[in-house]
Amino acid sequence: MDYARTEPIRDFARRRGLSPQTVYDWDKSGQITTVLIGQRRHVVILSYERLVARLVTEQAGAKLASPNPRARQCREPSLAHEGYPVQPRCTPTPPTQQRGTRRKARRKR
């Protein structure tokens, strides 16, 4: 492994928009390699690049599920091929009109 390219953990995290705690957790779990140089812990950049490459192949372009329950329900694949009934397509429901939420226009005197 090429240890020539290293960065201090906090600088490494800041440049990549990560939390330093996330980087420390990766180090503790063995997902990245770190070395102690003086009194500062440094991340070996090559180990981070390998972590990213591994995550890309594991996820294979998978999209995150929506936190919206209706969207999640609509995105679930139909199980009709397994003997389940076909689910109707999700159509957006119009928002309900609440009474008394609109302010009355003020009259100019």
C-alpha positions as CSV (number, residue, x, y, z in Angstrom):
1,M,0.0,0.0,0.0
2,D,1.3,3.5,-0.9
3,Y,1.5,5.5,2.3
4,A,3.0,8.6,0.6
5,R,-0.4,10.4,0.5
6,T,-1.9,11.1,3.9
7,E,-3.9,13.9,5.5
8,P,-4.7,14.7,9.1
9,I,-8.2,13.3,10.0
10,R,-9.9,16.7,10.6
11,D,-8.5,18.3,7.4
12,F,-9.4,15.2,5.5
13,A,-13.0,15.3,6.8
14,R,-13.4,19.0,6.2
15,R,-12.2,18.8,2.6
16,R,-14.6,16.1,1.8
17,G,-17.7,17.4,3.7
18,L,-17.6,14.5,6.2
19,S,-17.9,14.5,9.9
20,P,-14.7,13.8,11.7
21,Q,-16.6,11.3,13.8
22,T,-17.5,9.4,10.7
23,V,-13.8,9.1,9.7
24,Y,-12.9,8.0,13.3
25,D,-15.7,5.4,13.1
26,W,-14.3,4.1,9.7
27,D,-10.9,3.9,11.3
28,K,-12.2,2.0,14.4
29,S,-14.1,-0.5,12.2
30,G,-11.1,-1.0,9.9
31,Q,-12.7,0.4,6.8
32,I,-9.8,2.9,6.2
33,T,-6.2,2.9,7.3
34,T,-4.7,5.6,9.5
35,V,-1.2,6.2,10.8
36,L,0.0,8.3,13.7
37,I,2.6,10.9,12.6
38,G,3.8,12.8,15.6
39,Q,0.8,13.4,17.7
40,R,-1.7,13.6,14.8
41,R,-3.6,10.7,13.2
42,H,-3.5,10.8,9.4
43,V,-5.7,9.0,6.9
44,V,-4.1,7.1,4.1
45,I,-5.8,8.5,1.0
46,L,-5.5,5.3,-1.0
47,S,-7.5,3.4,1.7
48,Y,-10.3,6.0,1.4
49,E,-10.3,5.6,-2.4
50,R,-10.6,1.9,-2.0
51,L,-13.5,2.4,0.5
52,V,-15.4,4.6,-2.0
53,A,-14.8,2.1,-4.9
54,R,-16.0,-0.8,-2.7
55,L,-19.2,1.2,-1.7
56,V,-19.9,2.1,-5.4
57,T,-19.7,-1.6,-6.4
58,E,-21.8,-2.7,-3.4
59,Q,-24.6,-0.2,-4.0
60,A,-24.4,-0.5,-7.8
61,G,-26.3,2.7,-8.4
62,A,-29.1,1.9,-6.0
63,K,-31.3,4.9,-5.2
64,L,-32.3,5.8,-1.6
65,A,-35.9,5.2,-0.7
66,S,-38.0,8.2,-0.1
67,P,-38.8,9.0,3.6
68,N,-42.4,9.9,2.4
69,P,-44.6,6.9,3.2
70,R,-46.8,7.5,0.1
71,A,-43.9,7.7,-2.2
72,R,-42.5,4.5,-0.7
73,Q,-45.8,2.8,-1.2
74,C,-45.9,3.9,-4.8
75,R,-42.4,2.8,-5.6
76,E,-42.8,-0.8,-4.3
77,P,-42.7,-3.1,-7.3
78,S,-45.8,-5.0,-8.2
79,L,-45.9,-8.6,-7.0
80,A,-48.4,-9.7,-9.6
81,H,-46.0,-12.2,-11.1
82,E,-45.9,-14.0,-7.8
83,G,-49.6,-14.5,-7.5
84,Y,-50.4,-11.3,-5.7
85,P,-53.0,-8.9,-7.0
86,V,-51.8,-6.0,-9.1
87,Q,-51.6,-2.8,-7.0
88,P,-53.3,0.3,-8.6
89,R,-51.1,3.0,-9.7
90,C,-50.6,5.8,-7.2
91,T,-52.2,9.0,-8.1
92,P,-51.6,12.2,-6.1
93,T,-54.4,13.1,-3.9
94,P,-55.4,16.8,-3.8
95,P,-54.6,18.6,-0.6
96,T,-57.6,19.2,1.7
97,Q,-58.8,22.7,2.0
98,Q,-58.8,23.8,5.6
99,R,-61.5,26.3,6.7
100,G,-60.6,29.6,8.3
101,T,-56.9,29.5,7.3
102,R,-57.1,32.4,4.8
103,R,-57.0,35.9,6.2
104,K,-59.5,38.4,5.3
105,A,-58.2,41.4,3.3
106,R,-57.9,44.5,5.3
107,R,-60.0,47.5,4.2
108,K,-58.1,50.8,3.6
109,R,-59.6,53.7,5.6
